[in-house]
Amino acid sequence: MTLYRFPVFRALPPTSDFWAKYVGGGATETYPGVGLVLHFLYGGVAGGLFAVLIDALGFETEREDSLGAIALSLVYSLALSVFGTRVVFRVLLDEDLDPDEAVIFHVGHVIYGLTLGTWVGFDKRTGEAYE
């Protein structure tokens, strides 16, 4: 998501804004490294949480496992995206995305979700027998 977003959006992730506003002070542009690390970190934590939740569902076949993970990760990523626009931007950062920025923001989350679902859905094959 971050790698897609950065060259297209040409802006740091909102984690840089968050850091500047609540921790470091000053301009967002002074925290590119912190913003990117935080963005990767919360994306990793959100992905790990999704993997734990999807594992608990216990699909019966490999196909259900793979396709279910992809479908549910898409929904999960869109929920994260809506949370980002409604809570992170509007409430915490007191900002609104313009329409073009919002499209890029949501598409980035869709890419994240599809990638996450593919990794999780196809990585779960640990030798357990499906019946």
C-alpha positions as CSV (number, residue, x, y, z in Angstrom):
1,M,0.0,0.0,0.0
2,T,2.7,2.4,0.9
3,L,4.8,1.6,-2.2
4,Y,1.7,2.2,-4.4
5,R,0.6,5.3,-2.6
6,F,3.9,7.2,-2.4
7,P,4.7,7.8,-6.1
8,V,1.1,8.2,-7.1
9,F,-0.1,10.4,-4.2
10,R,3.3,12.2,-4.0
11,A,2.8,12.7,-0.3
12,L,3.9,11.1,2.9
13,P,1.4,8.8,4.6
14,P,-0.9,10.3,7.3
15,T,1.3,8.8,9.9
16,S,3.8,11.6,9.2
17,D,1.0,14.1,9.9
18,F,0.0,12.3,13.0
19,W,3.6,12.3,14.3
20,A,4.1,16.0,13.6
21,K,0.8,16.9,15.2
22,Y,0.9,14.7,18.3
23,V,4.5,13.9,19.0
24,G,7.3,15.8,17.3
25,G,5.7,19.1,16.4
26,G,6.7,21.1,13.3
27,A,6.1,20.3,9.7
28,T,5.1,16.9,8.4
29,E,7.9,17.0,5.8
30,T,10.4,16.8,8.6
31,Y,9.3,13.3,9.5
32,P,9.4,11.2,6.3
33,G,11.3,8.3,7.9
34,V,9.1,8.1,11.0
35,G,6.0,8.4,8.9
36,L,7.0,5.5,6.6
37,V,8.1,3.3,9.5
38,L,4.8,3.9,11.3
39,H,2.9,3.2,8.1
40,F,4.7,-0.1,7.5
41,L,4.4,-1.0,11.2
42,Y,0.6,-0.4,11.5
43,G,0.1,-2.2,8.2
44,G,2.0,-5.1,9.5
45,V,0.1,-5.2,12.8
46,A,-3.2,-4.9,10.9
47,G,-2.1,-7.7,8.6
48,G,-1.1,-9.9,11.5
49,L,-4.4,-9.3,13.2
50,F,-6.2,-10.3,10.0
51,A,-4.2,-13.5,9.7
52,V,-5.1,-14.5,13.3
53,L,-8.8,-13.7,12.7
54,I,-8.9,-15.6,9.3
55,D,-7.2,-18.6,10.8
56,A,-9.9,-18.9,13.4
57,L,-12.6,-19.3,10.7
58,G,-11.5,-22.8,9.8
59,F,-12.4,-23.1,6.2
60,E,-13.0,-26.7,5.0
61,T,-11.2,-26.8,1.7
62,E,-8.0,-25.2,0.2
63,R,-10.2,-23.3,-2.3
64,E,-12.4,-21.9,0.5
65,D,-9.3,-21.0,2.4
66,S,-7.7,-19.1,-0.5
67,L,-10.7,-17.4,-1.9
68,G,-12.3,-16.7,1.5
69,A,-9.1,-15.0,2.7
70,I,-8.9,-12.8,-0.4
71,A,-12.6,-11.8,-0.2
72,L,-12.5,-11.1,3.5
73,S,-9.2,-9.2,3.3
74,L,-10.8,-6.9,0.7
75,V,-13.7,-6.1,3.0
76,Y,-11.1,-5.7,5.9
77,S,-9.0,-3.3,3.9
78,L,-12.0,-1.2,2.9
79,A,-13.0,-1.0,6.5
80,L,-9.5,0.2,7.4
81,S,-9.7,2.7,4.5
82,V,-13.1,4.1,5.8
83,F,-11.6,4.3,9.3
84,G,-8.7,6.2,7.9
85,T,-10.8,8.8,6.1
86,R,-13.5,9.2,8.8
87,V,-11.4,8.9,12.0
88,V,-7.7,9.4,11.2
89,F,-8.1,12.3,8.7
90,R,-11.3,14.0,9.9
91,V,-11.1,13.5,13.7
92,L,-7.4,13.1,14.6
93,L,-5.8,15.3,11.9
94,D,-8.7,17.6,11.2
95,E,-8.3,17.2,7.4
96,D,-10.3,16.1,4.5
97,L,-9.0,14.4,1.4
98,D,-10.0,15.9,-2.0
99,P,-11.7,13.5,-4.3
100,D,-8.6,12.5,-6.3
101,E,-6.7,11.9,-3.1
102,A,-9.6,9.9,-1.7
103,V,-9.6,7.6,-4.7
104,I,-5.9,7.0,-4.4
105,F,-6.2,6.4,-0.7
106,H,-9.0,3.8,-1.2
107,V,-7.3,2.1,-4.1
108,G,-4.1,1.8,-2.0
109,H,-6.1,0.0,0.7
110,V,-7.7,-2.3,-1.9
111,I,-4.2,-3.2,-3.2
112,Y,-3.1,-3.9,0.4
113,G,-6.2,-6.0,1.0
114,L,-5.8,-8.2,-2.1
115,T,-2.1,-8.7,-1.4
116,L,-2.8,-9.5,2.2
117,G,-5.6,-12.0,1.4
118,T,-3.4,-13.7,-1.3
119,W,-0.5,-14.0,1.1
120,V,-2.6,-15.3,4.0
121,G,-4.9,-17.5,1.9
122,F,-2.2,-19.3,0.1
123,D,0.3,-19.3,3.0
124,K,-2.0,-21.2,5.3
125,R,-1.2,-24.5,3.6
126,T,0.9,-26.0,6.4
127,G,0.4,-29.6,5.6
128,E,-3.0,-29.9,7.3
129,A,-5.3,-32.3,5.5
130,Y,-8.5,-30.9,4.0
131,E,-11.4,-33.3,3.7
